[in-house]
């Protein structure tokens, strides 16, 4: 597959070969640098993301949160002039290694975007789409079961089961976002990346998304970008604070919001800037 991104391999101290350090983690990032052409957007990011937990990325606009999130399933590959240094290891495999099957990677590491983006299809076909193109269903009955399971996992089944043939555009904003989550879950990922999934939603829809995130971590590793400090505190197990393309600190969420290691983290969390 031809992609615009270039990858430079590095061997970081305590990096991808340190099995003891990475064994309990789903994702291990070591000395990651990311460039848009000559402009460096991420600086020397090293971070471990535990399996079946929720990791929240916080920080002011333009700090690199979403850019970093997109490095975790190579969504930045299509950007002309993009370049990556360092390593991102998922289940022991460096996703930037030569020969990586990017299609399989994005099936394993799904993505839910800030703005819901249902296809101009029925509710059923939105969820079935990825199952069909990946040839995952043995027959129509299996396809139906997979769609139902995904909609149930996204806490949407009871609301749409009687109108599966209706257009997805007839759903409310919050329902459309849960439909997009169902679409991501239908191809059986292990990691789900969420880029501010509730930022455009009303409080009730936001609460449903947050409750869903907490429920999903029983089966998935979740990484969420959010500007909402309260949301990060409510849904995440660990929180990472980014500023100016650098990871300032990453800690258990309770510690991050009560006694962060860095004064600048405290200043951001308490609203002194950002």
JODAFEN-V811633 format. One record per residue. N is the residue number from 1. RES is the residue in one letter. D_FIRST is the distance of its C-alpha to the first C-alpha in Angstrom with 1 decimal. Layout:
# JODAFEN-V811633
<<N RES D_FIRST> <N RES D_FIRST>>
This chain:
# JODAFEN-V811633
<<1 X 0.0> <2 X 3.8> <3 X 6.3> <4 X 10.0> <5 X 11.3> <6 X 12.6> <7 X 13.9> <8 X 17.3> <9 X 18.6> <10 X 22.2> <11 X 24.7> <12 X 27.0> <13 X 30.6> <14 X 30.9> <15 X 27.1> <16 X 24.7> <17 X 26.9> <18 X 29.9> <19 X 29.9> <20 X 33.2> <21 X 31.9> <22 X 28.7> <23 X 30.0> <24 X 31.2> <25 X 28.4> <26 X 25.3> <27 X 23.4> <28 X 24.3> <29 X 23.3> <30 X 24.6> <31 X 25.2> <32 X 22.4> <33 X 22.4> <34 X 20.4> <35 X 20.6> <36 X 20.3> <37 X 20.7> <38 X 24.0> <39 X 25.1> <40 X 24.8> <41 X 24.6> <42 X 24.7> <43 X 27.0> <44 X 27.0> <45 X 26.4> <46 X 27.4> <47 X 27.8> <48 X 28.0> <49 X 27.6> <50 X 29.8> <51 X 28.9> <52 X 30.4> <53 X 31.7> <54 X 31.3> <55 X 30.2> <56 X 31.1> <57 X 29.9> <58 X 32.7> <59 X 33.5> <60 X 34.4> <61 X 32.1> <62 X 29.7> <63 X 29.9> <64 X 26.3> <65 X 26.4> <66 X 23.8> <67 X 21.5> <68 X 21.9> <69 X 21.5> <70 X 18.0> <71 X 17.0> <72 X 17.8> <73 X 14.8> <74 X 12.5> <75 X 13.5> <76 X 14.1> <77 X 10.6> <78 X 11.0> <79 X 14.3> <80 X 14.8> <81 X 16.4> <82 X 15.7> <83 X 16.1> <84 X 16.8> <85 X 19.3> <86 X 20.6> <87 X 19.4> <88 X 18.9> <89 X 19.9> <90 X 20.1> <91 X 22.2> <92 X 22.1> <93 X 18.3> <94 X 16.8> <95 X 13.9> <96 X 12.8> <97 X 13.2> <98 X 10.8> <99 X 9.0> <100 X 9.4> <101 X 8.3> <102 X 8.0> <103 X 9.4> <104 X 12.1> <105 X 12.8> <106 X 13.6> <107 X 15.6> <108 X 17.5> <109 X 17.9> <110 X 18.9> <111 X 19.9> <112 X 23.0> <113 X 23.5> <114 X 26.8> <115 X 27.5> <116 X 27.4> <117 X 24.9> <118 X 25.9> <119 X 24.6> <120 X 27.2> <121 X 28.0> <122 X 30.6> <123 X 30.8> <124 X 30.0> <125 X 27.0> <126 X 25.5> <127 X 25.7> <128 X 24.8> <129 X 21.6> <130 X 19.2> <131 X 21.4> <132 X 21.1> <133 X 17.4> <134 X 16.9> <135 X 19.8> <136 X 21.9> <137 X 25.3> <138 X 27.4> <139 X 29.6> <140 X 30.9> <141 X 33.2> <142 X 30.5> <143 X 28.5> <144 X 31.6> <145 X 32.2> <146 X 28.8> <147 X 29.2> <148 X 32.7> <149 X 31.8> <150 X 29.1> <151 X 31.7> <152 X 34.3> <153 X 32.2> <154 X 31.7> <155 X 35.5> <156 X 35.2> <157 X 36.3> <158 X 40.0> <159 X 39.5> <160 X 37.4> <161 X 38.2> <162 X 40.6> <163 X 38.3> <164 X 34.9> <165 X 34.8> <166 X 35.6> <167 X 33.3> <168 X 31.4> <169 X 32.7> <170 X 36.2> <171 X 35.6> <172 X 36.8> <173 X 34.6> <174 X 34.9> <175 X 34.3> <176 X 31.1> <177 X 29.8> <178 X 30.7> <179 X 29.1> <180 X 25.8> <181 X 26.4> <182 X 27.2> <183 X 23.9> <184 X 22.1> <185 X 24.5> <186 X 24.2> <187 X 20.9> <188 X 22.8> <189 X 21.1> <190 X 22.8> <191 X 22.4> <192 X 23.1> <193 X 22.6> <194 X 25.1> <195 X 25.3> <196 X 29.0> <197 X 29.1> <198 X 32.9> <199 X 33.4> <200 X 34.1> <201 X 36.2> <202 X 40.0> <203 X 41.6> <204 X 42.0> <205 X 38.4> <206 X 37.4> <207 X 39.6> <208 X 38.0> <209 X 34.5> <210 X 35.9> <211 X 37.7> <212 X 34.5> <213 X 32.6> <214 X 35.5> <215 X 35.4> <216 X 31.7> <217 X 31.8> <218 X 33.7> <219 X 30.5> <220 X 27.6> <221 X 26.8> <222 X 27.1> <223 X 26.2> <224 X 27.8> <225 X 28.2> <226 X 31.7> <227 X 34.3> <228 X 37.0> <229 X 38.8> <230 X 40.7> <231 X 37.7> <232 X 36.2> <233 X 39.5> <234 X 39.8> <235 X 36.4> <236 X 35.0> <237 X 35.9> <238 X 34.6> <239 X 34.1> <240 X 32.3> <241 X 33.6> <242 X 31.5> <243 X 33.1> <244 X 31.8> <245 X 28.4> <246 X 30.1> <247 X 30.8> <248 X 34.6> <249 X 35.2> <250 X 34.1> <251 X 36.9> <252 X 38.1> <253 X 38.6> <254 X 42.4> <255 X 42.7> <256 X 40.5> <257 X 42.7> <258 X 46.0> <259 X 45.9> <260 X 42.7> <261 X 42.5> <262 X 42.1> <263 X 44.5> <264 X 41.8> <265 X 40.3> <266 X 43.7> <267 X 44.2> <268 X 41.0> <269 X 41.8> <270 X 45.4> <271 X 44.4> <272 X 45.7> <273 X 42.6> <274 X 39.3>>
